[in-house]
Amino acid sequence: MKTITTNVFQIHEHPKPESGYEWIRNNWHDLNQHSLDEFIESLKALKDKVGGALNYSISVVPDRGEYLSLKDYDVDLLKELSEDDCVLTGVCWDIDIIQALKKGNLSSAMKSLHSDTEYLYSDEGLKELCEANEYHFTAEGKHLEP
């Protein structure tokens, strides 16, 4: 029998934390899927409030043939919606989506989603994620499941 000992580190004590960040970037491609799901729920709730025809293809990463439109909606019902509260679903995307539609450019709301994803995959965002979840990594940067 052979015993193998592996040193593991939390990200704040890792000698090369960037190796852990790279491992996550190369292996966890759905870190912001929850935001995409919430964004779509906000879109659907907006359509339910103001009517119209909603058409979209959205990704957390820009430039993948995305499109977003809401046509033939009730402008008066849109005017009644608050831009300062999460009145559609209770999540932050409500505000971005309402503001974008009121400005006549619903697609611009996707910029917030893309910025959120970009931050999440940045070193700073990944550090916060790793510290909050107390993830452990090998010296080479591989994440270890608990």
C-alpha positions in Angstrom: 0.0 0.0 0.0 1.1 3.5 -0.8 0.1 6.7 1.0 0.1 9.9 -0.9 0.0 13.2 1.0 -1.3 16.3 -0.7 -1.0 19.8 0.7 -4.1 21.8 0.2 -4.6 25.6 0.5 -7.5 28.0 0.8 -7.1 30.8 -1.8 -5.9 33.4 0.7 -3.0 31.1 1.8 -2.1 29.6 -1.6 1.4 30.4 -2.8 0.1 31.0 -6.4 -3.6 31.9 -6.1 -3.8 32.7 -9.8 -3.3 29.0 -10.5 -6.6 28.3 -8.7 -8.3 31.1 -10.6 -7.1 29.7 -13.9 -8.3 26.2 -12.9 -11.8 27.6 -12.2 -11.9 29.6 -15.5 -10.9 26.4 -17.4 -13.3 24.1 -15.7 -16.4 26.0 -14.4 -18.1 27.6 -17.4 -21.5 28.2 -15.8 -20.6 30.4 -12.7 -23.0 33.1 -13.7 -25.8 30.9 -15.0 -28.0 31.9 -12.1 -27.8 35.5 -13.2 -28.7 34.6 -16.8 -31.7 32.7 -15.5 -32.8 35.6 -13.3 -32.3 38.0 -16.2 -34.6 35.9 -18.4 -37.2 35.7 -15.6 -37.1 39.5 -15.3 -37.7 39.8 -19.1 -40.6 37.4 -19.0 -42.1 39.3 -16.0 -41.7 42.6 -17.9 -43.5 41.1 -20.9 -46.3 39.9 -18.6 -46.7 43.5 -17.2 -46.6 45.5 -20.5 -47.6 42.9 -23.1 -46.0 42.6 -26.5 -43.9 40.0 -28.2 -40.6 39.1 -26.5 -37.8 37.6 -28.6 -34.4 36.8 -27.4 -31.2 34.8 -27.4 -28.9 35.7 -24.6 -25.6 34.5 -23.2 -23.6 35.6 -20.2 -20.7 36.1 -22.7 -21.2 38.9 -25.3 -20.8 38.6 -29.0 -22.5 35.2 -29.5 -25.2 36.3 -31.9 -27.3 37.7 -29.1 -30.5 39.6 -29.7 -33.3 40.9 -27.5 -36.5 42.7 -28.4 -39.9 43.5 -27.0 -42.3 44.8 -29.6 -45.9 46.0 -29.5 -45.9 46.6 -25.7 -48.1 49.0 -23.9 -46.1 52.2 -23.5 -48.5 53.6 -20.8 -48.1 50.4 -18.6 -44.3 50.8 -19.0 -44.4 54.4 -17.8 -46.1 53.2 -14.6 -43.3 50.8 -13.7 -40.8 52.1 -11.2 -37.2 52.3 -12.3 -36.0 52.4 -8.7 -37.4 49.1 -7.4 -37.2 45.5 -8.3 -40.9 45.4 -9.1 -40.9 42.5 -11.6 -39.2 39.6 -9.8 -37.4 41.1 -6.9 -33.9 40.9 -8.4 -31.6 43.6 -9.6 -32.1 42.8 -13.3 -35.6 44.3 -13.1 -34.2 47.8 -12.7 -31.8 47.4 -15.6 -34.4 46.0 -17.9 -37.1 48.6 -17.1 -34.6 51.4 -17.6 -33.3 50.0 -20.9 -36.8 49.6 -22.3 -37.8 53.1 -21.2 -34.7 54.4 -23.0 -35.8 52.5 -26.1 -32.8 50.1 -26.1 -33.7 46.9 -24.3 -30.6 45.2 -25.7 -28.4 47.6 -23.6 -29.6 45.8 -20.5 -27.4 42.9 -21.5 -24.3 45.0 -20.9 -25.0 44.7 -17.1 -25.2 41.0 -17.4 -22.0 40.8 -19.3 -20.2 43.1 -16.9 -21.4 41.0 -14.0 -20.0 37.9 -15.6 -16.7 39.6 -16.5 -16.3 40.6 -12.8 -17.2 37.1 -11.5 -14.4 35.6 -13.6 -11.8 38.3 -12.7 -9.2 37.5 -10.1 -11.0 39.7 -7.6 -14.4 38.1 -8.3 -12.9 34.6 -8.1 -11.0 35.4 -4.9 -14.3 36.5 -3.3 -16.0 33.4 -4.5 -13.3 31.1 -3.2 -13.1 32.8 0.2 -16.8 32.9 0.7 -17.1 29.2 0.0 -13.8 28.2 1.7 -12.7 26.3 -1.4 -9.4 24.3 -1.2 -6.8 23.9 -3.9 -3.8 21.8 -4.5 -0.4 23.5 -4.9 -0.9 23.2 -8.7 -4.2 25.0 -8.4 -6.7 22.2 -8.8 -9.9 22.6 -6.8 -10.6 19.8 -4.4 -14.2 18.8 -3.7 -15.0 18.5 0.0 
